Amino acid sequence: MPGMDKSASQRFLLTTFGCQMNLADGQRIRGILQRLGYDETENEADADLILFNTCCVREHAEERLFSRVQSLKRLKAGRPELIIGVTGCLAQHHKKRLFEELPLTDFIFGPNDIEELPAILAALIAEPGRRRAGSFADVGHFAGEEADGIVLDRPFSAFVNIIRGCTNFCTYCIVPSVRGPEVSRPIHELIGLVTSLAARGVTEVTLLGQNVNAYGRDIGLADGFPRLLEELESVSGLRRIRFLTSHPRDFSAETIGRIARLSKVCESFHLPVQAGADRVLSLMNRGYTREYYLELLATVRELIPGVSITTDLICGFPSETDSEFEETLDLVRRARFDTAYMYYYSPRSGTKALDIAGLLPEEIRKERLARLIELQNSISQQISAELPGKKFEILVESVSTHGEGHVVGKTRTGRPIDLAGPASLVGNYVTVLVERARLWTLSGRLLQHDVEFEP
Ligand code: SF4
Protein backbone atom coordinates (compact mmCIF):
# COMPACT_ATOMS: atom_id res chain seq x y z
CA MET A 1 0.00 0.00 0.00
CA PRO A 2 1.62 3.31 -1.07
CA GLY A 3 2.62 5.48 1.82
CA MET A 4 2.30 2.68 4.37
CA ASP A 5 5.35 1.99 6.44
CA LYS A 6 4.60 -0.36 9.24
CA SER A 7 6.07 -3.53 10.60
CA ALA A 8 4.20 -6.77 9.98
CA SER A 9 3.75 -7.24 13.71
CA GLN A 10 1.21 -4.43 14.15
CA ARG A 11 -2.17 -5.37 15.56
CA PHE A 12 -5.70 -4.02 15.39
CA LEU A 13 -8.65 -4.33 17.72
CA LEU A 14 -12.03 -3.85 16.05
CA THR A 15 -15.19 -3.48 18.14
CA THR A 16 -18.51 -3.50 16.32
CA PHE A 17 -21.76 -2.29 17.87
CA GLY A 18 -25.24 -2.53 16.41
CA CYS A 19 -26.98 -4.36 13.63
CA GLN A 20 -26.04 -6.91 10.95
CA MET A 21 -25.27 -4.06 8.53
CA ASN A 22 -22.52 -3.03 10.91
CA LEU A 23 -21.29 -6.62 11.22
CA ALA A 24 -21.05 -6.76 7.42
CA ASP A 25 -19.10 -3.49 7.40
CA GLY A 26 -16.87 -5.01 10.10
CA GLN A 27 -16.11 -7.96 7.76
CA ARG A 28 -14.92 -5.52 5.10
CA ILE A 29 -12.85 -3.43 7.53
CA ARG A 30 -11.19 -6.56 8.87
CA GLY A 31 -10.36 -7.64 5.32
CA ILE A 32 -8.78 -4.27 4.50
CA LEU A 33 -6.68 -4.22 7.69
CA GLN A 34 -5.48 -7.78 7.13
CA ARG A 35 -4.54 -6.91 3.53
CA LEU A 36 -2.50 -4.02 4.98
CA GLY A 37 -0.60 -6.55 7.13
CA TYR A 38 -2.29 -5.99 10.48
CA ASP A 39 -3.03 -8.97 12.72
CA GLU A 40 -6.18 -8.99 14.82
CA THR A 41 -6.06 -8.96 18.61
CA GLU A 42 -8.77 -8.95 21.25
CA ASN A 43 -6.57 -7.22 23.79
CA GLU A 44 -6.45 -3.42 24.02
CA ALA A 45 -2.98 -3.46 25.55
CA ASP A 46 -1.58 -5.34 22.50
CA ALA A 47 -3.23 -3.16 19.87
CA ASP A 48 -1.51 -0.53 17.75
CA LEU A 49 -4.83 0.45 16.21
CA ILE A 50 -8.17 0.47 18.04
CA LEU A 51 -11.22 1.02 15.86
CA PHE A 52 -14.85 1.33 16.95
CA ASN A 53 -17.53 0.52 14.36
CA THR A 54 -20.50 2.28 15.88
CA CYS A 55 -24.28 2.43 15.89
CA CYS A 56 -26.37 5.46 16.75
CA VAL A 57 -29.87 4.03 16.59
CA ARG A 58 -30.14 4.06 20.37
CA GLU A 59 -28.81 6.69 22.76
CA HIS A 60 -27.48 3.88 24.94
CA ALA A 61 -25.06 2.68 22.21
CA GLU A 62 -23.70 6.21 21.95
CA GLU A 63 -23.08 6.37 25.69
CA ARG A 64 -21.28 3.02 25.57
CA LEU A 65 -18.97 4.23 22.84
CA PHE A 66 -18.10 7.44 24.68
CA SER A 67 -17.21 5.57 27.85
CA ARG A 68 -15.18 2.94 25.94
CA VAL A 69 -13.10 5.60 24.18
CA GLN A 70 -12.63 7.56 27.42
CA SER A 71 -11.41 4.39 29.15
CA LEU A 72 -8.43 4.34 26.75
CA LYS A 73 -7.04 7.58 28.20
CA ARG A 74 -4.34 5.97 30.31
CA LEU A 75 -3.30 3.56 27.52
CA LYS A 76 -2.96 6.42 25.05
CA ALA A 77 -1.02 8.55 27.56
CA GLY A 78 1.50 5.73 27.97
CA ARG A 79 1.65 4.99 24.21
CA PRO A 80 0.95 8.15 22.22
CA GLU A 81 1.59 6.24 18.97
CA LEU A 82 -1.58 4.18 19.58
CA ILE A 83 -4.10 5.08 16.86
CA ILE A 84 -7.79 5.31 17.84
CA GLY A 85 -10.53 5.58 15.22
CA VAL A 86 -14.32 5.69 15.02
CA THR A 87 -16.48 4.66 12.07
CA GLY A 88 -20.11 3.60 11.56
CA CYS A 89 -23.35 5.52 11.91
CA LEU A 90 -22.24 7.51 14.93
CA ALA A 91 -19.17 8.84 13.11
CA GLN A 92 -21.45 9.83 10.22
CA HIS A 93 -23.99 11.45 12.53
CA HIS A 94 -21.49 13.37 14.68
CA LYS A 95 -18.88 14.00 12.04
CA LYS A 96 -18.70 17.74 12.78
CA ARG A 97 -18.14 17.41 16.50
CA LEU A 98 -16.73 13.96 17.18
CA PHE A 99 -13.12 15.12 17.45
CA GLU A 100 -14.21 17.70 20.06
CA GLU A 101 -16.35 15.25 22.00
CA LEU A 102 -13.80 12.44 21.86
CA PRO A 103 -10.39 14.15 22.00
CA LEU A 104 -8.55 10.80 22.08
CA THR A 105 -9.75 10.01 18.55
CA ASP A 106 -7.16 10.17 15.74
CA PHE A 107 -9.45 9.47 12.80
CA ILE A 108 -13.08 9.10 11.82
CA PHE A 109 -14.79 7.92 8.67
CA GLY A 110 -18.34 7.07 7.63
CA PRO A 111 -19.88 3.72 6.63
CA ASN A 112 -19.58 4.72 2.98
CA ASP A 113 -15.88 5.66 3.28
CA ILE A 114 -14.56 2.22 4.17
CA GLU A 115 -12.43 2.03 1.03
CA GLU A 116 -10.66 5.23 2.21
CA LEU A 117 -9.27 3.46 5.28
CA PRO A 118 -5.83 2.58 3.75
CA ALA A 119 -5.26 6.21 2.67
CA ILE A 120 -6.36 7.52 6.07
CA LEU A 121 -3.97 5.17 7.88
CA ALA A 122 -1.13 6.02 5.50
CA ALA A 123 -1.67 9.74 6.20
CA LEU A 124 -1.76 9.14 9.96
CA ILE A 125 1.49 7.20 9.84
CA ALA A 126 3.16 9.78 7.57
CA GLU A 127 2.17 12.67 9.86
CA PRO A 128 1.65 11.38 13.40
CA GLY A 129 -0.52 13.58 15.59
CA ARG A 130 -2.50 15.12 12.71
CA ARG A 131 -6.10 13.95 12.81
CA ARG A 132 -7.78 12.60 9.71
CA ALA A 133 -11.37 12.27 8.55
CA GLY A 134 -13.02 10.36 5.70
CA SER A 135 -14.73 12.29 2.93
CA PHE A 136 -18.31 11.76 4.23
CA ALA A 137 -18.99 13.04 0.75
CA ASP A 138 -22.00 11.16 -0.45
CA VAL A 139 -23.98 8.98 1.92
CA GLY A 140 -26.08 7.80 -1.01
CA HIS A 141 -23.12 6.19 -2.73
CA PHE A 142 -22.94 2.38 -2.62
CA ALA A 143 -19.37 1.44 -1.82
CA GLY A 144 -19.13 -2.08 -3.23
CA GLU A 145 -17.12 -4.92 -1.87
CA GLU A 146 -15.41 -7.85 -3.52
CA ALA A 147 -15.61 -11.40 -2.24
CA ASP A 148 -11.87 -11.77 -1.75
CA GLY A 149 -11.76 -8.62 0.38
CA ILE A 150 -14.29 -9.88 2.90
CA VAL A 151 -12.98 -11.64 5.99
CA LEU A 152 -15.71 -13.99 7.15
CA ASP A 153 -16.24 -14.68 10.84
CA ARG A 154 -17.49 -18.07 9.68
CA PRO A 155 -16.04 -19.34 6.38
CA PHE A 156 -19.34 -20.95 5.35
CA SER A 157 -21.69 -17.98 5.99
CA ALA A 158 -21.59 -14.41 4.72
CA PHE A 159 -23.51 -11.16 5.09
CA VAL A 160 -24.02 -9.31 1.82
CA ASN A 161 -25.29 -5.73 1.67
CA ILE A 162 -27.73 -5.44 -1.21
CA ILE A 163 -29.16 -1.99 -0.46
CA ARG A 164 -27.92 0.84 1.72
CA GLY A 165 -29.84 3.67 3.28
CA CYS A 166 -33.53 4.14 3.83
CA THR A 167 -36.18 6.51 2.54
CA ASN A 168 -38.97 5.60 4.90
CA PHE A 169 -38.45 8.21 7.61
CA CYS A 170 -40.14 6.40 10.48
CA THR A 171 -40.48 9.21 13.00
CA TYR A 172 -38.53 7.44 15.79
CA CYS A 173 -35.59 6.46 13.58
CA ILE A 174 -32.36 8.24 12.82
CA VAL A 175 -31.16 5.90 10.06
CA PRO A 176 -32.40 7.86 6.99
CA SER A 177 -30.58 11.01 8.08
CA VAL A 178 -27.40 9.05 8.84
CA ARG A 179 -27.25 6.44 6.10
CA GLY A 180 -28.93 8.51 3.37
CA PRO A 181 -31.47 7.43 0.74
CA GLU A 182 -31.85 3.90 -0.59
CA VAL A 183 -29.11 2.88 -3.00
CA SER A 184 -29.13 -0.62 -4.47
CA ARG A 185 -26.06 -2.48 -5.58
CA PRO A 186 -26.42 -3.59 -9.24
CA ILE A 187 -27.82 -7.10 -9.59
CA HIS A 188 -24.95 -8.41 -11.74
CA GLU A 189 -22.43 -7.31 -9.08
CA LEU A 190 -24.36 -9.12 -6.37
CA ILE A 191 -24.61 -12.32 -8.42
CA GLY A 192 -20.85 -12.10 -9.08
CA LEU A 193 -20.10 -11.48 -5.40
CA VAL A 194 -22.25 -14.36 -4.14
CA THR A 195 -20.91 -16.71 -6.85
CA SER A 196 -17.33 -15.91 -5.70
CA LEU A 197 -18.29 -16.40 -2.06
CA ALA A 198 -19.88 -19.76 -2.89
CA ALA A 199 -16.70 -20.77 -4.74
CA ARG A 200 -14.80 -19.99 -1.50
CA GLY A 201 -17.04 -22.42 0.42
CA VAL A 202 -19.86 -20.15 1.55
CA THR A 203 -23.13 -22.10 1.61
CA GLU A 204 -25.34 -19.53 3.38
CA VAL A 205 -25.78 -15.84 2.60
CA THR A 206 -27.80 -13.27 4.51
CA LEU A 207 -28.84 -10.39 2.29
CA LEU A 208 -28.88 -7.15 4.21
CA GLY A 209 -30.59 -3.82 3.94
CA GLN A 210 -32.66 -1.47 6.08
CA ASN A 211 -35.50 -2.38 3.72
CA VAL A 212 -34.56 -5.28 1.44
CA ASN A 213 -37.97 -5.22 -0.26
CA ALA A 214 -37.08 -1.86 -1.75
CA TYR A 215 -34.10 -3.45 -3.52
CA GLY A 216 -33.84 -2.27 -7.11
CA ARG A 217 -36.38 0.56 -6.98
CA ASP A 218 -33.68 3.22 -7.28
CA ILE A 219 -32.07 1.46 -10.26
CA GLY A 220 -35.27 0.97 -12.25
CA LEU A 221 -36.12 -2.60 -11.19
CA ALA A 222 -39.73 -2.64 -10.04
CA ASP A 223 -39.49 -6.32 -8.98
CA GLY A 224 -35.81 -6.16 -8.01
CA PHE A 225 -35.98 -8.12 -4.74
CA PRO A 226 -37.77 -11.28 -5.96
CA ARG A 227 -35.70 -11.12 -9.15
CA LEU A 228 -32.46 -11.03 -7.16
CA LEU A 229 -33.59 -14.01 -5.07
CA GLU A 230 -34.56 -15.94 -8.23
CA GLU A 231 -31.13 -15.34 -9.74
CA LEU A 232 -29.33 -16.29 -6.51
CA GLU A 233 -31.32 -19.53 -6.37
CA SER A 234 -29.21 -20.87 -9.23
CA VAL A 235 -25.80 -20.06 -7.69
CA SER A 236 -23.99 -23.37 -7.45
CA GLY A 237 -22.88 -24.42 -3.97
CA LEU A 238 -25.25 -22.04 -2.21
CA ARG A 239 -27.70 -23.82 0.05
CA ARG A 240 -29.44 -21.20 2.16
CA ILE A 241 -30.51 -17.61 1.45
CA ARG A 242 -31.72 -15.37 4.26
CA PHE A 243 -32.62 -11.68 4.27
CA LEU A 244 -33.04 -8.85 6.76
CA THR A 245 -35.00 -6.55 7.21
CA SER A 246 -38.31 -6.44 5.35
CA HIS A 247 -40.64 -3.46 5.55
CA PRO A 248 -44.20 -4.86 5.79
CA ARG A 249 -45.56 -2.09 3.55
CA ASP A 250 -43.35 -3.17 0.64
CA PHE A 251 -44.01 -6.93 0.83
CA SER A 252 -46.59 -7.74 -1.85
CA ALA A 253 -48.47 -11.04 -2.18
CA GLU A 254 -46.87 -11.41 -5.61
CA THR A 255 -43.37 -11.15 -4.08
CA ILE A 256 -44.25 -13.68 -1.37
CA GLY A 257 -45.61 -16.07 -4.03
CA ARG A 258 -42.38 -15.83 -6.02
CA ILE A 259 -40.25 -16.36 -2.89
CA ALA A 260 -42.36 -19.39 -1.91
CA ARG A 261 -41.21 -21.17 -5.09
CA LEU A 262 -37.51 -20.84 -4.24
CA SER A 263 -36.07 -23.81 -2.38
CA LYS A 264 -32.95 -22.04 -1.06
CA VAL A 265 -34.77 -19.13 0.56
CA CYS A 266 -35.23 -19.98 4.24
CA GLU A 267 -38.68 -19.96 5.84
CA SER A 268 -37.81 -17.15 8.20
CA PHE A 269 -39.22 -13.63 7.90
CA HIS A 270 -38.45 -10.68 10.14
CA LEU A 271 -41.40 -8.31 9.70
CA PRO A 272 -41.21 -5.40 12.18
CA VAL A 273 -44.74 -4.30 13.10
CA GLN A 274 -43.73 -1.81 15.85
CA ALA A 275 -47.27 -1.14 17.18
CA GLY A 276 -50.81 -2.46 17.02
CA ALA A 277 -52.94 0.69 16.90
CA ASP A 278 -53.53 2.52 13.63
CA ARG A 279 -53.14 6.00 15.14
CA VAL A 280 -49.76 5.08 16.63
CA LEU A 281 -48.63 3.42 13.38
CA SER A 282 -49.56 6.63 11.60
CA LEU A 283 -47.63 8.75 14.14
CA MET A 284 -44.67 6.45 13.54
CA ASN A 285 -45.10 6.97 9.76
CA ARG A 286 -45.05 3.23 9.14
CA GLY A 287 -47.33 3.37 6.10
CA TYR A 288 -49.65 0.43 6.94
CA THR A 289 -52.55 -0.41 9.24
CA ARG A 290 -52.92 -3.29 11.71
CA GLU A 291 -55.44 -4.93 9.39
CA TYR A 292 -53.02 -4.76 6.46
CA TYR A 293 -50.26 -6.26 8.62
CA LEU A 294 -52.39 -9.15 9.90
CA GLU A 295 -53.51 -9.92 6.33
CA LEU A 296 -49.87 -9.91 5.24
CA LEU A 297 -49.02 -12.48 7.93
CA ALA A 298 -51.95 -14.66 6.81
CA THR A 299 -50.67 -14.56 3.22
CA VAL A 300 -47.09 -15.44 4.27
CA ARG A 301 -48.32 -18.35 6.39
CA GLU A 302 -50.62 -19.63 3.64
CA LEU A 303 -47.95 -19.53 0.93
CA ILE A 304 -44.97 -20.63 3.07
CA PRO A 305 -46.05 -23.37 5.47
CA GLY A 306 -43.92 -23.70 8.61
CA VAL A 307 -42.57 -20.17 8.26
CA SER A 308 -41.12 -18.49 11.34
CA ILE A 309 -42.15 -14.87 11.77
CA THR A 310 -40.31 -12.52 14.10
CA THR A 311 -40.87 -8.84 14.70
CA ASP A 312 -39.84 -5.61 16.45
CA LEU A 313 -42.19 -3.81 18.85
CA ILE A 314 -42.00 -0.39 20.48
CA CYS A 315 -44.37 0.36 23.33
CA GLY A 316 -45.02 3.63 25.12
CA PHE A 317 -44.71 5.78 21.99
CA PRO A 318 -45.55 9.44 22.74
CA SER A 319 -49.29 9.87 23.39
CA GLU A 320 -49.99 6.08 23.20
CA THR A 321 -53.11 5.51 25.31
CA ASP A 322 -53.85 2.50 27.49
CA SER A 323 -56.35 1.19 24.95
CA GLU A 324 -53.88 1.67 22.08
CA PHE A 325 -51.33 -0.35 24.04
CA GLU A 326 -54.02 -3.02 24.53
CA GLU A 327 -54.36 -3.07 20.73
CA THR A 328 -50.65 -3.90 20.51
CA LEU A 329 -51.15 -6.76 22.97
CA ASP A 330 -54.12 -7.93 20.92
CA LEU A 331 -52.11 -7.85 17.71
CA VAL A 332 -49.34 -9.87 19.38
CA ARG A 333 -51.91 -12.50 20.47
CA ARG A 334 -53.27 -12.75 16.93
CA ALA A 335 -49.91 -12.64 15.14
CA ARG A 336 -48.28 -15.34 17.31
CA PHE A 337 -44.72 -14.29 16.55
CA ASP A 338 -42.01 -16.87 17.13
CA THR A 339 -40.07 -14.20 18.99
CA ALA A 340 -39.77 -10.42 19.08
CA TYR A 341 -37.30 -7.65 19.83
CA MET A 342 -39.20 -5.44 22.25
CA TYR A 343 -38.34 -1.97 23.49
CA TYR A 344 -39.99 0.92 25.21
CA TYR A 345 -39.80 4.24 23.41
CA SER A 346 -36.75 6.40 24.18
CA PRO A 347 -36.45 9.94 22.84
CA ARG A 348 -33.67 10.17 20.26
CA SER A 349 -32.14 13.44 19.13
CA GLY A 350 -32.42 14.07 15.41
CA THR A 351 -35.78 12.26 15.05
CA LYS A 352 -39.22 13.72 14.30
CA ALA A 353 -40.85 11.82 17.16
CA LEU A 354 -39.24 14.34 19.53
CA ASP A 355 -41.85 16.87 18.34
CA ILE A 356 -44.79 14.59 19.14
CA ALA A 357 -46.49 15.75 22.33
CA GLY A 358 -47.27 13.35 25.14
CA LEU A 359 -44.02 11.71 26.20
CA LEU A 360 -45.14 9.09 28.73
CA PRO A 361 -43.45 8.77 32.12
CA GLU A 362 -40.68 6.20 32.01
CA GLU A 363 -42.36 4.03 34.63
CA ILE A 364 -45.44 3.65 32.39
CA ARG A 365 -43.27 2.83 29.37
CA LYS A 366 -41.35 0.25 31.45
CA GLU A 367 -44.51 -1.27 32.85
CA ARG A 368 -45.99 -1.64 29.34
CA LEU A 369 -42.78 -3.27 28.15
CA ALA A 370 -42.86 -5.78 31.01
CA ARG A 371 -46.45 -6.76 30.07
CA LEU A 372 -45.52 -7.03 26.40
CA ILE A 373 -42.50 -9.24 27.13
CA GLU A 374 -44.56 -11.47 29.42
CA LEU A 375 -47.19 -11.99 26.73
CA GLN A 376 -44.73 -12.61 23.90
CA ASN A 377 -42.67 -14.98 26.04
CA SER A 378 -45.75 -17.06 26.81
CA ILE A 379 -46.50 -17.32 23.07
CA SER A 380 -42.87 -18.18 22.25
CA GLN A 381 -43.02 -20.86 24.95
CA GLN A 382 -46.19 -22.38 23.46
CA ILE A 383 -44.68 -22.45 19.95
CA SER A 384 -41.43 -23.96 21.27
CA ALA A 385 -43.31 -26.63 23.22
CA GLU A 386 -44.62 -28.06 19.92
CA LEU A 387 -41.10 -28.71 18.58
CA PRO A 388 -39.74 -31.67 20.62
CA GLY A 389 -40.03 -34.85 18.53
CA LYS A 390 -39.63 -32.96 15.22
CA LYS A 391 -36.63 -33.26 12.87
CA PHE A 392 -34.79 -30.29 11.41
CA GLU A 393 -31.87 -29.73 9.11
CA ILE A 394 -29.38 -27.40 10.78
CA LEU A 395 -26.21 -25.70 9.64
CA VAL A 396 -23.76 -26.19 12.52
CA GLU A 397 -22.36 -22.72 13.22
CA SER A 398 -20.04 -23.00 16.21
CA VAL A 399 -18.91 -24.84 19.29
CA SER A 400 -21.59 -24.35 21.94
CA THR A 401 -21.13 -22.28 25.05
CA HIS A 402 -22.84 -25.14 26.90
CA GLY A 403 -19.64 -27.04 27.25
CA GLU A 404 -17.07 -29.14 25.49
CA GLY A 405 -18.40 -31.73 23.06
CA HIS A 406 -21.42 -29.59 22.16
CA VAL A 407 -22.07 -27.61 19.03
CA VAL A 408 -24.86 -25.25 18.01
CA GLY A 409 -26.51 -24.73 14.67
CA LYS A 410 -29.58 -23.10 13.16
CA THR A 411 -32.65 -24.46 11.46
CA ARG A 412 -33.87 -22.87 8.22
CA THR A 413 -36.36 -21.02 10.42
CA GLY A 414 -33.49 -19.49 12.40
CA ARG A 415 -33.91 -21.52 15.62
CA PRO A 416 -30.66 -22.34 17.43
CA ILE A 417 -30.31 -26.03 18.36
CA ASP A 418 -27.65 -27.24 20.76
CA LEU A 419 -26.49 -30.86 20.38
CA ALA A 420 -23.71 -33.19 21.45
CA GLY A 421 -21.12 -33.40 18.69
CA PRO A 422 -17.49 -32.72 17.83
CA ALA A 423 -16.18 -29.32 16.74
CA SER A 424 -15.48 -30.90 13.32
CA LEU A 425 -19.23 -30.65 12.61
CA VAL A 426 -18.97 -26.85 12.37
CA GLY A 427 -19.87 -25.78 8.84
CA ASN A 428 -21.79 -28.99 8.10
CA TYR A 429 -25.47 -29.55 7.47
CA VAL A 430 -26.90 -32.22 9.75
CA THR A 431 -30.33 -33.52 10.64
CA VAL A 432 -31.30 -33.21 14.28
CA LEU A 433 -34.17 -34.56 16.37
CA VAL A 434 -35.39 -31.94 18.85
CA GLU A 435 -35.53 -33.32 22.39
CA ARG A 436 -36.05 -30.25 24.59
CA ALA A 437 -37.28 -26.71 24.05
CA ARG A 438 -36.66 -23.54 25.95
CA LEU A 439 -38.12 -20.15 25.10
CA TRP A 440 -36.33 -19.79 21.77
CA THR A 441 -33.39 -22.19 21.77
CA LEU A 442 -33.71 -25.96 21.46
CA SER A 443 -31.57 -28.99 22.25
CA GLY A 444 -31.48 -32.06 20.13
CA ARG A 445 -29.74 -35.22 19.00
CA LEU A 446 -27.76 -35.77 15.82
CA LEU A 447 -29.57 -38.08 13.39
CA GLN A 448 -27.79 -37.67 10.12
CA HIS A 449 -24.68 -35.98 8.78
CA ASP A 450 -25.50 -34.59 5.33
CA VAL A 451 -22.61 -32.62 3.89
CA GLU A 452 -18.90 -32.39 4.60
CA PHE A 453 -17.71 -28.80 4.89
CA GLU A 454 -14.58 -28.13 2.88
CA PRO A 455 -13.07 -24.78 3.80
S1 SF4 B 1 -37.70 1.48 7.75
FE1 SF4 B 1 -38.06 2.99 9.39
S2 SF4 B 1 -37.13 1.99 11.19
FE2 SF4 B 1 -36.29 0.95 9.41
S3 SF4 B 1 -34.38 2.04 8.93
FE3 SF4 B 1 -35.98 2.98 7.68
S4 SF4 B 1 -36.71 4.70 8.87
FE4 SF4 B 1 -35.58 3.37 10.29
Residues whose N, C-alpha, C, O or C-beta is under 5 A from the ligand:
A	BS01	SF4	C166 N168 F169 C170 C173 V175 P176 Q210
